[in-house]
Amino acid sequence: MKISFEQIKKEIIEHPIWRSMFRGGKWHDTARDRAQHIIGNVWLHLHPAKLRKRAVRFTYTWGLGGLSFGLFFVLTVSGILLMFYYRPTIQLAYQDIKDLEYVVTMGSFWRNFHRWAAHLMVLITIFHMIRVFLTGSYKSPREFNWVVGTILLVLTLLLSFSGYLLPWDQIAIWAITVGANMASNTPILGAEGPFSIVNIKNDARFMLLGGTYVGEAALLRFYVLHCVAFPFVTGVFLIVHFWRIRKDGFSAAPLDLKNKNEEKLDVWPNLVVREYLYAMIALALLIAWSVFIQAPLEEQANLNVTPNPAKAPWYFLGLQELLVYFDPWIAGVLLPTLIIVGLMAIPYLDNNPNGIGYYSLKERPFANTFFLFGIALWFILILIGTYLRGPNWGWYWPWEDWMHHKPPPPSAWNVPNSIGLGLLALYFLGGIFLPRWIKKEIPFKKYSWIGTAIILILCLALKPIFHLGWTQALWISFAAILYYILGILLPQQYIRTISWPRYVIAMLFLLMTIGVLLKVGLRLGFNIKYIFTLPQFNFNI
């Protein structure tokens, strides 16, 4: 008697042992069965039984949320495998990594796989946040879940950063040294920060490293953080994140917004099959990358030999680049804190009811422009730190040879405090109140071109009067146009009518974001170091 595959499959699925593990009755491939399959599965029950067509489309979500979780899962599995062959001591750590490279079967692959998956998870998580923002998926009732997602982004960065030290090579120890030195510049709690109340043996850097330098205690602490603390906290927030997605409802709006009764699709198999397909493609690409591209490993860590340049991990190179233009307490502590707080505040500041669940660049021009401007600025700083910074953190174009060290830049100068305070007050007060005082809406398209032309003409006229170089004239033109368009025209047209508290907070974040780029221009174009300085308190802007 010939037995078909379908008969065997049916016998297995309908067997009591199988049914004891997987909930549900006999499979009849009906809408009810498909819904029950979703509800009764430990992984899939986070999905609703049905979804709008837009939510199923790859071009809506790009599968980024699921890929982020998938990468966390494969990092957990590969990390556990690596832990069997790793001992967190400065005498053995580097040798264990070398053994993984050359002795342990498949050890090199698993190390590569873990390293590249960590970098990919950082990128995918960032892109997921961008997608969620552009589709307005953070709006009511999903505000708090956006906050949870922001925390998960921070935890993703911390997971990757804490694992950076474990190979105990030159890349690792000096990347962590650069990052830890920023902690010593924390206001009040850092020995070198403004208004410090602690010394080097009990400040924030000492707490992070367990000592005054990156040594045995630091390696052990980073090992525990990377393998236990951060994964545990991340897992907790992932549970909350998924639970809120399910309870708050998926954000995809109907294609026809007037049609509230749009036909919905069964999640199984329409969405689930797609998610598994995306995961398989990503896994295949990651495996191929891990086979052909080796994770970097330099000489064993040596505090007596400093690489030049010593760079932080790529995702923190934007902060390291900002050290050229700001004091460490601003670049390494204040600005990252403001970025995190600003991201968390977005859903509570943006009360625009339009653009929920679909890409809406035209319906939310101010929010999208501001957000994408900040993202672009961040990645530009990362690219500069990665490809244009060489020995002594000098500016090297890609075609210039690092073997020929450039002379140090000329000494920077400070703006007198009286003038600097006046400029800061004019910048912030003007930026906050001017768009609000102009009661009549200014047409953006018309006056953006008119204002830009006037600014360029004025800068060209002032160039010979003040003996400005072309670079300086271009920086002044760029700064004035940026301030005029992003700081005045856009908020004047789109947010001047919101409540005063929301308006002021939104404008402060906007002006500080623009101010970062303006301070870069002051340093590169005019060699200005500080606008305002109180050296007795280590307080410099």
ZADREN-632858 format. One record per residue (C-alpha): x, y, z. Coordinates in steps of 0.2 Angstrom, whole numbers, plus 5000, padded with zeros to 4 digits. Layout:
<tortors>
+------+------+------+
!    X !    Y !    Z !
+------+------+------+
!    X !    Y !    Z !
...
+------+------+------+
</tortors>
This chain:
<tortors>
+------+------+------+
!    X !    Y !    Z !
+------+------+------+
! 5000 ! 5000 ! 5000 !
! 5007 ! 5017 ! 4995 !
! 5007 ! 5030 ! 5008 !
! 5008 ! 5048 ! 5002 !
! 5017 ! 5063 ! 5010 !
! 5000 ! 5071 ! 5014 !
! 4994 ! 5056 ! 5023 !
! 5009 ! 5055 ! 5034 !
! 5008 ! 5074 ! 5037 !
! 4990 ! 5072 ! 5042 !
! 4994 ! 5057 ! 5054 !
! 5007 ! 5068 ! 5063 !
! 4997 ! 5083 ! 5065 !
! 4982 ! 5074 ! 5071 !
! 4991 ! 5063 ! 5083 !
! 4988 ! 5067 ! 5102 !
! 5006 ! 5070 ! 5105 !
! 5007 ! 5084 ! 5092 !
! 4991 ! 5091 ! 5098 !
! 4997 ! 5091 ! 5116 !
! 5011 ! 5103 ! 5110 !
! 5002 ! 5113 ! 5097 !
! 4984 ! 5120 ! 5102 !
! 4970 ! 5118 ! 5090 !
! 4959 ! 5104 ! 5083 !
! 4960 ! 5096 ! 5066 !
! 4967 ! 5107 ! 5052 !
! 4954 ! 5111 ! 5038 !
! 4962 ! 5126 ! 5030 !
! 4948 ! 5138 ! 5034 !
! 4949 ! 5156 ! 5040 !
! 4945 ! 5150 ! 5057 !
! 4959 ! 5138 ! 5057 !
! 4971 ! 5151 ! 5051 !
! 4966 ! 5163 ! 5065 !
! 4967 ! 5149 ! 5078 !
! 4985 ! 5145 ! 5071 !
! 4990 ! 5163 ! 5075 !
! 4982 ! 5164 ! 5092 !
! 4988 ! 5147 ! 5098 !
! 5006 ! 5150 ! 5093 !
! 5019 ! 5156 ! 5106 !
! 5028 ! 5167 ! 5093 !
! 5014 ! 5171 ! 5081 !
! 5000 ! 5176 ! 5094 !
! 5008 ! 5193 ! 5094 !
! 5000 ! 5196 ! 5077 !
! 4982 ! 5199 ! 5075 !
! 4972 ! 5187 ! 5065 !
! 4969 ! 5199 ! 5051 !
! 4978 ! 5214 ! 5044 !
! 4974 ! 5228 ! 5031 !
! 4983 ! 5225 ! 5014 !
! 4995 ! 5239 ! 5017 !
! 5002 ! 5231 ! 5032 !
! 5006 ! 5216 ! 5022 !
! 5015 ! 5225 ! 5009 !
! 5034 ! 5224 ! 5010 !
! 5036 ! 5242 ! 5005 !
! 5026 ! 5247 ! 5020 !
! 5036 ! 5239 ! 5034 !
! 5051 ! 5233 ! 5024 !
! 5051 ! 5219 ! 5037 !
! 5063 ! 5229 ! 5048 !
! 5054 ! 5226 ! 5065 !
! 5054 ! 5207 ! 5063 !
! 5072 ! 5207 ! 5056 !
! 5078 ! 5217 ! 5071 !
! 5071 ! 5204 ! 5083 !
! 5077 ! 5190 ! 5072 !
! 5095 ! 5197 ! 5073 !
! 5093 ! 5199 ! 5092 !
! 5088 ! 5180 ! 5092 !
! 5103 ! 5174 ! 5081 !
! 5115 ! 5185 ! 5091 !
! 5109 ! 5177 ! 5107 !
! 5112 ! 5159 ! 5100 !
! 5129 ! 5163 ! 5092 !
! 5134 ! 5173 ! 5108 !
! 5130 ! 5157 ! 5119 !
! 5140 ! 5147 ! 5107 !
! 5155 ! 5159 ! 5108 !
! 5154 ! 5159 ! 5127 !
! 5159 ! 5141 ! 5128 !
! 5176 ! 5146 ! 5121 !
! 5179 ! 5162 ! 5129 !
! 5186 ! 5167 ! 5146 !
! 5185 ! 5185 ! 5152 !
! 5203 ! 5188 ! 5158 !
! 5216 ! 5199 ! 5151 !
! 5228 ! 5184 ! 5151 !
! 5216 ! 5173 ! 5141 !
! 5204 ! 5183 ! 5132 !
! 5214 ! 5187 ! 5116 !
! 5221 ! 5169 ! 5115 !
! 5203 ! 5162 ! 5116 !
! 5199 ! 5174 ! 5101 !
! 5214 ! 5168 ! 5092 !
! 5209 ! 5150 ! 5095 !
! 5192 ! 5153 ! 5088 !
! 5200 ! 5160 ! 5073 !
! 5212 ! 5145 ! 5070 !
! 5208 ! 5130 ! 5081 !
! 5190 ! 5129 ! 5085 !
! 5180 ! 5121 ! 5071 !
! 5169 ! 5134 ! 5063 !
! 5175 ! 5146 ! 5077 !
! 5180 ! 5159 ! 5064 !
! 5163 ! 5158 ! 5056 !
! 5153 ! 5160 ! 5072 !
! 5164 ! 5175 ! 5077 !
! 5162 ! 5183 ! 5061 !
! 5143 ! 5179 ! 5061 !
! 5141 ! 5187 ! 5078 !
! 5151 ! 5203 ! 5074 !
! 5142 ! 5207 ! 5058 !
! 5125 ! 5202 ! 5065 !
! 5128 ! 5215 ! 5079 !
! 5132 ! 5229 ! 5066 !
! 5118 ! 5224 ! 5055 !
! 5106 ! 5225 ! 5070 !
! 5111 ! 5242 ! 5074 !
! 5108 ! 5248 ! 5056 !
! 5091 ! 5238 ! 5055 !
! 5085 ! 5246 ! 5071 !
! 5089 ! 5263 ! 5066 !
! 5080 ! 5261 ! 5049 !
! 5065 ! 5253 ! 5058 !
! 5064 ! 5269 ! 5068 !
! 5065 ! 5279 ! 5053 !
! 5051 ! 5269 ! 5045 !
! 5040 ! 5270 ! 5060 !
! 5042 ! 5289 ! 5060 !
! 5039 ! 5292 ! 5042 !
! 5023 ! 5282 ! 5043 !
! 5017 ! 5291 ! 5058 !
! 5016 ! 5275 ! 5068 !
! 5021 ! 5283 ! 5084 !
! 5004 ! 5293 ! 5086 !
! 4990 ! 5290 ! 5098 !
! 4988 ! 5277 ! 5105 !
! 5006 ! 5271 ! 5101 !
! 5015 ! 5285 ! 5110 !
! 5023 ! 5275 ! 5124 !
! 5028 ! 5261 ! 5112 !
! 5038 ! 5274 ! 5103 !
! 5047 ! 5278 ! 5119 !
! 5050 ! 5259 ! 5122 !
! 5057 ! 5258 ! 5104 !
! 5069 ! 5272 ! 5108 !
! 5075 ! 5263 ! 5124 !
! 5077 ! 5248 ! 5113 !
! 5088 ! 5258 ! 5101 !
! 5099 ! 5264 ! 5115 !
! 5100 ! 5246 ! 5122 !
! 5105 ! 5240 ! 5105 !
! 5119 ! 5252 ! 5104 !
! 5125 ! 5247 ! 5122 !
! 5124 ! 5229 ! 5118 !
! 5136 ! 5232 ! 5103 !
! 5147 ! 5244 ! 5112 !
! 5149 ! 5232 ! 5127 !
! 5154 ! 5218 ! 5116 !
! 5167 ! 5228 ! 5108 !
! 5180 ! 5226 ! 5122 !
! 5179 ! 5207 ! 5123 !
! 5192 ! 5202 ! 5109 !
! 5205 ! 5212 ! 5120 !
! 5214 ! 5218 ! 5105 !
! 5220 ! 5236 ! 5100 !
! 5204 ! 5240 ! 5091 !
! 5194 ! 5235 ! 5107 !
! 5204 ! 5243 ! 5121 !
! 5206 ! 5260 ! 5112 !
! 5188 ! 5261 ! 5106 !
! 5182 ! 5258 ! 5124 !
! 5195 ! 5271 ! 5130 !
! 5188 ! 5284 ! 5119 !
! 5170 ! 5280 ! 5124 !
! 5175 ! 5279 ! 5143 !
! 5184 ! 5296 ! 5142 !
! 5167 ! 5304 ! 5138 !
! 5160 ! 5297 ! 5154 !
! 5173 ! 5307 ! 5164 !
! 5166 ! 5323 ! 5156 !
! 5149 ! 5320 ! 5163 !
! 5143 ! 5336 ! 5172 !
! 5144 ! 5335 ! 5191 !
! 5147 ! 5316 ! 5191 !
! 5163 ! 5316 ! 5180 !
! 5180 ! 5321 ! 5187 !
! 5183 ! 5332 ! 5171 !
! 5165 ! 5338 ! 5168 !
! 5158 ! 5355 ! 5172 !
! 5154 ! 5358 ! 5190 !
! 5162 ! 5342 ! 5196 !
! 5159 ! 5336 ! 5214 !
! 5169 ! 5320 ! 5212 !
! 5187 ! 5314 ! 5209 !
! 5194 ! 5302 ! 5197 !
! 5193 ! 5287 ! 5209 !
! 5174 ! 5288 ! 5211 !
! 5167 ! 5297 ! 5195 !
! 5156 ! 5290 ! 5181 !
! 5171 ! 5284 ! 5171 !
! 5178 ! 5274 ! 5187 !
! 5161 ! 5266 ! 5189 !
! 5160 ! 5261 ! 5171 !
! 5178 ! 5253 ! 5170 !
! 5179 ! 5248 ! 5188 !
! 5196 ! 5257 ! 5189 !
! 5206 ! 5272 ! 5182 !
! 5210 ! 5263 ! 5166 !
! 5204 ! 5249 ! 5154 !
! 5210 ! 5233 ! 5163 !
! 5204 ! 5217 ! 5170 !
! 5190 ! 5225 ! 5180 !
! 5184 ! 5234 ! 5164 !
! 5184 ! 5218 ! 5154 !
! 5174 ! 5208 ! 5167 !
! 5161 ! 5222 ! 5169 !
! 5159 ! 5223 ! 5150 !
! 5158 ! 5204 ! 5149 !
! 5144 ! 5204 ! 5162 !
! 5135 ! 5219 ! 5154 !
! 5136 ! 5211 ! 5137 !
! 5131 ! 5194 ! 5141 !
! 5119 ! 5196 ! 5155 !
! 5113 ! 5213 ! 5160 !
! 5109 ! 5221 ! 5143 !
! 5102 ! 5206 ! 5135 !
! 5090 ! 5204 ! 5150 !
! 5084 ! 5222 ! 5150 !
! 5083 ! 5221 ! 5131 !
! 5072 ! 5205 ! 5132 !
! 5060 ! 5214 ! 5145 !
! 5058 ! 5229 ! 5134 !
! 5055 ! 5218 ! 5119 !
! 5041 ! 5209 ! 5128 !
! 5033 ! 5226 ! 5132 !
! 5036 ! 5232 ! 5114 !
! 5028 ! 5217 ! 5106 !
! 5014 ! 5217 ! 5119 !
! 5010 ! 5235 ! 5116 !
! 5010 ! 5233 ! 5097 !
! 4997 ! 5219 ! 5099 !
! 4986 ! 5229 ! 5111 !
! 4988 ! 5246 ! 5103 !
! 4984 ! 5239 ! 5086 !
! 4994 ! 5239 ! 5070 !
! 4996 ! 5257 ! 5062 !
! 4993 ! 5253 ! 5044 !
! 4979 ! 5264 ! 5037 !
! 4967 ! 5259 ! 5023 !
! 4972 ! 5263 ! 5006 !
! 4956 ! 5273 ! 5004 !
! 4955 ! 5283 ! 5020 !
! 4936 ! 5285 ! 5017 !
! 4933 ! 5267 ! 5016 !
! 4934 ! 5261 ! 5034 !
! 4928 ! 5243 ! 5029 !
! 4942 ! 5239 ! 5018 !
! 4945 ! 5220 ! 5015 !
! 4958 ! 5213 ! 5027 !
! 4969 ! 5198 ! 5024 !
! 4973 ! 5183 ! 5035 !
! 4989 ! 5185 ! 5044 !
! 4992 ! 5167 ! 5040 !
! 4999 ! 5164 ! 5028 !
! 5000 ! 5181 ! 5019 !
! 5011 ! 5190 ! 5032 !
! 5019 ! 5176 ! 5041 !
! 5026 ! 5168 ! 5025 !
! 5033 ! 5185 ! 5020 !
! 5041 ! 5187 ! 5037 !
! 5050 ! 5170 ! 5036 !
! 5055 ! 5174 ! 5018 !
! 5063 ! 5190 ! 5023 !
! 5072 ! 5182 ! 5038 !
! 5079 ! 5168 ! 5027 !
! 5085 ! 5181 ! 5014 !
! 5094 ! 5191 ! 5028 !
! 5101 ! 5176 ! 5036 !
! 5108 ! 5169 ! 5019 !
! 5116 ! 5186 ! 5016 !
! 5123 ! 5187 ! 5033 !
! 5130 ! 5169 ! 5032 !
! 5138 ! 5174 ! 5015 !
! 5146 ! 5189 ! 5023 !
! 5152 ! 5180 ! 5037 !
! 5160 ! 5167 ! 5026 !
! 5169 ! 5179 ! 5015 !
! 5173 ! 5194 ! 5026 !
! 5184 ! 5192 ! 5042 !
! 5179 ! 5202 ! 5057 !
! 5194 ! 5213 ! 5062 !
! 5207 ! 5207 ! 5075 !
! 5223 ! 5217 ! 5078 !
! 5237 ! 5214 ! 5090 !
! 5234 ! 5210 ! 5108 !
! 5228 ! 5226 ! 5118 !
! 5243 ! 5236 ! 5124 !
! 5240 ! 5252 ! 5134 !
! 5258 ! 5258 ! 5130 !
! 5255 ! 5258 ! 5112 !
! 5242 ! 5271 ! 5106 !
! 5235 ! 5269 ! 5088 !
! 5234 ! 5285 ! 5078 !
! 5220 ! 5288 ! 5075 !
! 5211 ! 5279 ! 5089 !
! 5192 ! 5278 ! 5084 !
! 5176 ! 5273 ! 5093 !
! 5164 ! 5260 ! 5085 !
! 5157 ! 5267 ! 5069 !
! 5140 ! 5271 ! 5077 !
! 5148 ! 5282 ! 5089 !
! 5160 ! 5291 ! 5077 !
! 5147 ! 5305 ! 5075 !
! 5150 ! 5309 ! 5094 !
! 5169 ! 5307 ! 5092 !
! 5168 ! 5319 ! 5077 !
! 5158 ! 5332 ! 5087 !
! 5173 ! 5332 ! 5100 !
! 5182 ! 5343 ! 5087 !
! 5169 ! 5356 ! 5088 !
! 5162 ! 5354 ! 5106 !
! 5169 ! 5351 ! 5124 !
! 5168 ! 5332 ! 5128 !
! 5154 ! 5335 ! 5141 !
! 5143 ! 5342 ! 5127 !
! 5148 ! 5330 ! 5113 !
! 5149 ! 5314 ! 5123 !
! 5135 ! 5317 ! 5137 !
! 5123 ! 5332 ! 5133 !
! 5120 ! 5330 ! 5115 !
! 5117 ! 5311 ! 5116 !
! 5105 ! 5314 ! 5131 !
! 5096 ! 5327 ! 5121 !
! 5094 ! 5316 ! 5106 !
! 5087 ! 5302 ! 5117 !
! 5075 ! 5314 ! 5126 !
! 5070 ! 5323 ! 5110 !
! 5066 ! 5306 ! 5101 !
! 5055 ! 5301 ! 5116 !
! 5046 ! 5318 ! 5116 !
! 5041 ! 5317 ! 5097 !
! 5024 ! 5308 ! 5100 !
! 5019 ! 5320 ! 5114 !
! 5024 ! 5336 ! 5104 !
! 5017 ! 5331 ! 5087 !
! 4998 ! 5332 ! 5088 !
! 4995 ! 5333 ! 5069 !
! 4981 ! 5320 ! 5066 !
! 4987 ! 5317 ! 5048 !
! 4999 ! 5304 ! 5041 !
! 4995 ! 5289 ! 5052 !
! 4999 ! 5272 ! 5045 !
! 5006 ! 5278 ! 5028 !
! 5020 ! 5287 ! 5020 !
! 5015 ! 5306 ! 5020 !
! 5029 ! 5317 ! 5016 !
! 5018 ! 5331 ! 5010 !
! 5005 ! 5330 ! 5024 !
! 5019 ! 5332 ! 5038 !
! 5032 ! 5343 ! 5030 !
! 5039 ! 5350 ! 5046 !
! 5040 ! 5334 ! 5056 !
! 5048 ! 5324 ! 5041 !
! 5060 ! 5338 ! 5037 !
! 5066 ! 5340 ! 5054 !
! 5068 ! 5322 ! 5058 !
! 5077 ! 5318 ! 5041 !
! 5088 ! 5333 ! 5044 !
! 5094 ! 5326 ! 5060 !
! 5096 ! 5308 ! 5053 !
! 5106 ! 5315 ! 5039 !
! 5117 ! 5326 ! 5050 !
! 5121 ! 5310 ! 5061 !
! 5126 ! 5299 ! 5046 !
! 5136 ! 5313 ! 5038 !
! 5146 ! 5315 ! 5055 !
! 5149 ! 5296 ! 5055 !
! 5155 ! 5296 ! 5037 !
! 5167 ! 5310 ! 5041 !
! 5174 ! 5301 ! 5056 !
! 5175 ! 5285 ! 5046 !
! 5183 ! 5291 ! 5030 !
! 5190 ! 5308 ! 5032 !
! 5199 ! 5308 ! 5049 !
! 5216 ! 5302 ! 5049 !
! 5232 ! 5303 ! 5060 !
! 5229 ! 5316 ! 5075 !
! 5211 ! 5317 ! 5069 !
! 5216 ! 5328 ! 5055 !
! 5206 ! 5330 ! 5039 !
! 5212 ! 5318 ! 5025 !
! 5203 ! 5317 ! 5009 !
! 5201 ! 5299 ! 5002 !
! 5215 ! 5301 ! 4990 !
! 5227 ! 5308 ! 5003 !
! 5241 ! 5297 ! 5011 !
! 5240 ! 5294 ! 5029 !
! 5259 ! 5291 ! 5030 !
! 5262 ! 5310 ! 5027 !
! 5256 ! 5318 ! 5043 !
! 5248 ! 5335 ! 5041 !
! 5254 ! 5349 ! 5053 !
! 5242 ! 5353 ! 5067 !
! 5229 ! 5366 ! 5064 !
! 5231 ! 5384 ! 5069 !
! 5226 ! 5388 ! 5087 !
! 5207 ! 5392 ! 5088 !
! 5201 ! 5407 ! 5096 !
! 5186 ! 5411 ! 5108 !
! 5172 ! 5424 ! 5105 !
! 5172 ! 5436 ! 5120 !
! 5159 ! 5431 ! 5132 !
! 5149 ! 5447 ! 5131 !
! 5147 ! 5445 ! 5112 !
! 5145 ! 5426 ! 5113 !
! 5130 ! 5428 ! 5126 !
! 5122 ! 5441 ! 5115 !
! 5124 ! 5429 ! 5100 !
! 5116 ! 5414 ! 5109 !
! 5102 ! 5425 ! 5116 !
! 5098 ! 5432 ! 5099 !
! 5099 ! 5415 ! 5091 !
! 5087 ! 5406 ! 5103 !
! 5075 ! 5420 ! 5107 !
! 5074 ! 5426 ! 5089 !
! 5071 ! 5408 ! 5083 !
! 5058 ! 5405 ! 5096 !
! 5048 ! 5421 ! 5095 !
! 5050 ! 5427 ! 5077 !
! 5040 ! 5413 ! 5069 !
! 5026 ! 5415 ! 5082 !
! 5025 ! 5434 ! 5081 !
! 5022 ! 5434 ! 5062 !
! 5003 ! 5430 ! 5062 !
! 5001 ! 5429 ! 5044 !
! 5006 ! 5413 ! 5036 !
! 5021 ! 5416 ! 5024 !
! 5020 ! 5405 ! 5008 !
! 5035 ! 5393 ! 5009 !
! 5039 ! 5390 ! 4991 !
! 5038 ! 5408 ! 4986 !
! 5048 ! 5416 ! 5000 !
! 5061 ! 5402 ! 5002 !
! 5068 ! 5406 ! 4985 !
! 5066 ! 5425 ! 4988 !
! 5075 ! 5424 ! 5005 !
! 5089 ! 5413 ! 4999 !
! 5092 ! 5425 ! 4984 !
! 5093 ! 5440 ! 4996 !
! 5105 ! 5431 ! 5008 !
! 5116 ! 5426 ! 4994 !
! 5117 ! 5444 ! 4987 !
! 5120 ! 5451 ! 5005 !
! 5134 ! 5438 ! 5008 !
! 5143 ! 5442 ! 4991 !
! 5141 ! 5461 ! 4995 !
! 5149 ! 5459 ! 5013 !
! 5163 ! 5448 ! 5007 !
! 5175 ! 5462 ! 5001 !
! 5169 ! 5473 ! 5016 !
! 5175 ! 5461 ! 5029 !
! 5189 ! 5453 ! 5019 !
! 5180 ! 5436 ! 5020 !
! 5187 ! 5421 ! 5010 !
! 5176 ! 5411 ! 4999 !
! 5175 ! 5397 ! 5011 !
! 5169 ! 5409 ! 5025 !
! 5157 ! 5418 ! 5014 !
! 5149 ! 5401 ! 5009 !
! 5148 ! 5395 ! 5027 !
! 5139 ! 5412 ! 5032 !
! 5127 ! 5410 ! 5017 !
! 5124 ! 5392 ! 5021 !
! 5121 ! 5396 ! 5040 !
! 5109 ! 5410 ! 5036 !
! 5099 ! 5400 ! 5023 !
! 5098 ! 5385 ! 5035 !
! 5092 ! 5396 ! 5049 !
! 5080 ! 5406 ! 5038 !
! 5072 ! 5390 ! 5030 !
! 5072 ! 5377 ! 5044 !
! 5072 ! 5389 ! 5059 !
! 5059 ! 5402 ! 5053 !
! 5049 ! 5398 ! 5037 !
! 5045 ! 5380 ! 5041 !
! 5039 ! 5382 ! 5059 !
! 5031 ! 5399 ! 5055 !
! 5020 ! 5389 ! 5042 !
! 5017 ! 5373 ! 5051 !
! 5018 ! 5374 ! 5070 !
! 5015 ! 5392 ! 5075 !
! 4997 ! 5388 ! 5080 !
! 5001 ! 5374 ! 5092 !
! 5001 ! 5377 ! 5111 !
! 5015 ! 5387 ! 5118 !
! 5023 ! 5373 ! 5129 !
! 5024 ! 5361 ! 5114 !
! 5030 ! 5375 ! 5102 !
! 5044 ! 5381 ! 5114 !
! 5050 ! 5363 ! 5117 !
! 5049 ! 5359 ! 5098 !
! 5059 ! 5375 ! 5093 !
! 5072 ! 5372 ! 5107 !
! 5076 ! 5355 ! 5100 !
! 5075 ! 5362 ! 5082 !
! 5087 ! 5376 ! 5086 !
! 5099 ! 5365 ! 5095 !
! 5100 ! 5353 ! 5080 !
! 5103 ! 5367 ! 5068 !
! 5116 ! 5374 ! 5081 !
! 5126 ! 5359 ! 5080 !
! 5129 ! 5362 ! 5061 !
! 5132 ! 5380 ! 5064 !
! 5145 ! 5377 ! 5077 !
! 5154 ! 5365 ! 5064 !
! 5154 ! 5379 ! 5052 !
! 5161 ! 5391 ! 5065 !
! 5176 ! 5380 ! 5068 !
! 5179 ! 5374 ! 5050 !
! 5176 ! 5392 ! 5042 !
! 5182 ! 5404 ! 5056 !
! 5192 ! 5393 ! 5068 !
! 5181 ! 5398 ! 5082 !
! 5183 ! 5386 ! 5097 !
! 5171 ! 5393 ! 5110 !
! 5156 ! 5405 ! 5109 !
! 5155 ! 5406 ! 5128 !
! 5167 ! 5399 ! 5141 !
! 5169 ! 5398 ! 5160 !
! 5186 ! 5389 ! 5162 !
! 5185 ! 5389 ! 5181 !
! 5170 ! 5377 ! 5180 !
! 5175 ! 5368 ! 5164 !
! 5160 ! 5375 ! 5156 !
! 5163 ! 5379 ! 5138 !
! 5150 ! 5381 ! 5123 !
+------+------+------+
</tortors>
